[in-house]
Amino acid sequence: MNFFVKSLVAVGKVFVAIVLLYFTLLLFYQKTLSDFYFGIALLVFVTLPTIFVVYFKTNKIFKIIYILILVLFVAELFFGLYRFYQKSQTQKAIDFINLEKITLNDVMGKKLPPVPDQKLNDSTIAGIDANKNGIRDDVELEIFKEYPNSARIRAAELQYAQALQLELTQISDSVTFGEVMRKSIYSELCIGELNGSEGSDSITTDDRTAKIDKLVINTSSRENAKAEIKDKVLADNLFTKNIEYSTPPDKIEPCDVNFALLPN
C-alpha cells in the first residue's frame, strides 16, 4: 500500500512538471510580445520554483518565500486577466457605438416600429427598440409624428436621439464616454446644419436638442442613469490614471445621412 501511494505521488509530480512546462512553452510560441513576457514570468516565478520545491528538499523559509511569491504572481495574473476582460468589453462597446448610424431607411420610415406599451417601455433604462436601429420606439414615432413632411429634420433629430440612447446604455468607462460624446457632438452639429436648409423651421439648435432630451430622458430612472454617468467616468479616471482614448475617425460631414439625398 505504501509503495502504491509513493508511486502515485511520483506520477503526480511528473504530471505537474509536464503540465507546467507545456503551458510555459506554449506561451513562448505565441505571436504577441505580452504572451512571451508572461511565459518568462511563468517560467521564473512558477514553473522552476514549483519543480524545485516538488523534487528537492528545501527548508521552510524557502518554501514560505516561494508561497508568497506564488500568491503575488497569481494575484497579478488574475488582476491582469480582469483588466484584459475589461478592455475587451470596452472594445466591443466602442465597436458597437461606432457602428450605430442613422440610415436612409430610418429617415424615410421604411421600418417604423409599432407603438410600444408605455409602461413596459419605461420599466427599463433602454426601453423598447423593436426595429433595432438604436432609437427607442416611442421617441422615433414621436419625431415622425411631429415632422411627417421634413426628412431633414427627422434625420438630424433621429441621429441626436440615437446618441442620447447610446449615452444611457453604452457608457461604462472613460473610453466609451469619449466615443459617445464624440457622436453626440456630431449629432448636435448635424442639427445645426438644419439652419437655413430647405423645409426647416425656425427652432434653434438648443431648443431642438432640449426637446429631444425631454423625449429620451422621460423618467426618473433615466434621469438618475444620466446623472450617474459622470460619477462612473470620474471613478474610472481615478482608477486607470492614464486613459487612452481611441482616435476619432476623420469625418467632415457631421450627419449620418447627407441632406442632399433627402427630398425635403
C-alpha angles and dihedrals in degrees: 000000000000090000090051092052091048090050092052091049091050092049090047091053092051091047092051092049093048093048093049093047091047095053091043093052090043090060091051090060095054118109099230122086092223091060090050092052090046088052090054091049091048091050095048101039104030117014102045096038091047092051090046093051093044098047104031134052111249134177122255095252092058091048092050091049090047092050091050091050090047092050091050091048093050090047091051090047093053092045090051092049090049092051090047090052090049091051092048091050090048091051091051089052091048091051090049093048093050093048093053106098137148112252132205089251090056091052094047092047096240092153107024112174124236118261105278127227098262095210091052091041092055095043092085136039094241095044122190124326104171096170093046098229096131095256123106109248098234091051093047093049092047091054091050090047093053097042109031092147102044118069091175093059091045091050093052096042094045090052091051091047090052091052090052090050090052089051091056097044112025109042112105103145144357094288096053088043090057092049094050093045090053090054090046091054091050090050092051090049088050090054087050088057088067092072106106095000119133114272095015124129132227096263113127124236092249093050092048094050090045090054092052090045088057092049095049099036094049103136135055091243091056091046089052092047091053091048092049092056092076092053091048092051093046091050091049091050091051091049100044097035096190109044121188114215118207115252110261112236119246108267126169098170110062094196121084089214118044110237089220089069093056125089097220 
